[in-house]
Amino acid sequence: MEQGVSFVIPVFNKEAWLPDVLDSIRAQTGDFAREHVFVDDGSSDASMEVVRARTADWPNVVIREQDNHGSAHATNRGIEAASMPFVKFVDADDLMPRRATETLLAALAAHPECCLAWGDLENFDSPDELDLDAFPDAPSVEVIADPLKRALHSSMFNPTQIIVRRAALLETGGCDERVVHSQEYGMSLRLARRWPFAKVDATVAYQYRVMPGGLSFNRGRQLGRVTRAAANFIRDFPDLPLDARQFACRRAAGRAWNFRRRNHGATVLSPWFARYLRAKLPMRSGHAEFMDRCVAAFETDAA
């Protein structure tokens, strides 16, 4: 089967960062066919002018433009527009070492039972500090045969860390658009329910340590989105094993209690601690609704 890769890059107001990102994508090594799919999610800056200018001589560039709907919607439109058998997601402010894509692709080729391969993420302050040529010669690959519990425990990766079989994305519906951001989390849950993952022991993505205005760096919002995505997943698949649903509730209640305790001074007399204790007891039903109530912990006006 052709080992072609569609790079899918949702873009929203990333004018300042796109030149380095595009250079990183163009520099990816490997003997595979490639396609570059950009989805402009209603940018109000010059992001798409940068994309068009710097990709003018690239082969197989696809550009889609839409009103702002959020990263989950834009990512799904990118998956639909892609035509290669593998999708390499790239956040429009992340960088990749030059061998990242071919290494992740090789991991999936070696493990056809896996739908997704991911590697490690490192933070950086300035591109000047990065050596994108540095990479281990033969990083080890671990197959996670049943990744669902690990995915329910916490978000395993950001989009730039992964490559996914497009057929698996289409079969599972891609991102959960009810959660506008944190697009990769709902996707990872749906995929983890069906297939093994492959973990590559190498850094394949670099993320700015601080990104002005970046949603991902608001801890409360991020935890709230992750909890909501998990609640949606539990609701969508009521046939999940009871222990998986119970575990998801314990994780949601634990996140809620710890967040309210650390950031808002909640005590053991609070409803958040009571909910945390309740999640430790057997629950036969109502798991998604229980998790919905935990989401409120991350709203600033929650009691």
C-alpha positions, 0 to 999 in steps of 0.5 A, a space after each residue: 500500500 502507498 505510504 503517502 501522508 497528508 499533513 493536515 494543518 488547521 490555521 487560526 491567526 498564526 501569522 507570526 509563527 507560520 514561517 517556522 512551522 512551514 519550514 519545519 513541514 517542508 524539511 520533513 525527510 522520507 521517501 513517501 508521497 505527501 499532500 499539505 492540507 491547510 484549513 483556515 478557520 476564519 483567521 483575521 490576520 495575514 495567516 493565509 497570505 503567509 501560507 500561500 506565499 511560502 507554499 507557492 512552489 509546493 506540490 499537492 497543496 490544498 487550502 480550505 477556508 471557512 468561518 471560525 468554528 474552532 479547531 475540532 471542526 477545522 481538523 475534521 474538514 482537513 481529514 475530509 479533504 485529505 487523500 493520502 492513507 496516513 494523516 500527520 496533524 500539525 498545530 500551526 505553532 508547533 515545530 518538528 524534527 526533520 525525521 519525525 514524520 518518517 519515523 512515525 510512519 515507519 512505526 505504523 508500517 511495522 505494526 499494522 494492527 495499530 491505528 496511530 503512532 505518537 512520540 514525545 513532546 518538548 517545550 521551547 522558548 525560541 526556535 534558535 535553541 532547537 536542533 531539528 536535525 538531532 534525532 535518535 538513530 533507531 528509537 524503540 517502539 512500544 505497542 499499547 494493546 489496549 490504550 483506552 484506560 490510558 487515554 481516559 486517564 489523561 490526554 496522551 498527546 497533542 496533534 503534532 505528536 501523532 500520525 493516524 491511518 485516515 481510514 480509522 479517522 473516517 470510521 470513528 468520525 474524527 474529532 468531537 466537534 461538541 468540544 470546540 478545542 482540544 480536538 485530539 482528545 475526543 479523537 484519541 478516545 474513539 480510536 483507543 476504543 477500537 485499535 492499539 497505539 504505537 509509542 515511539 521513544 523519541 521527541 517528534 514535536 516541539 511546542 512553545 512554552 508560553 504562547 500569548 493568548 493560547 487556549 492550551 495554556 489555560 489549565 482550567 479550560 483545558 481540564 474542563 474540555 478534557 472532562 467534557 470530551 470524556 463525558 461525551 465519549 461515555 455517553 456515546 458508547 453506553 456499551 463500554 465496560 463498566 470498569 471503564 465508565 467507573 474509571 472515567 468518573 473517578 478521573 473526572 471527580 479527582 480532577 474537579 476536586 483537585 482543581 477546586 481545592 488548589 485554585 479556589 480553596 475548596 474544603 472537605 465540606 465542599 460538594 467537590 469533595 463529596 463527589 470525589 468520594 462518591 466516585 470511589 463507590 460502585 456506580 451502575 448507571 448515570 456515568 456521563 451525567 455524573 461527569 457533566 456535573 464535574 465539568 462545572 468545577 472548571 467554570 469560574 462561577 462554580 460554587 
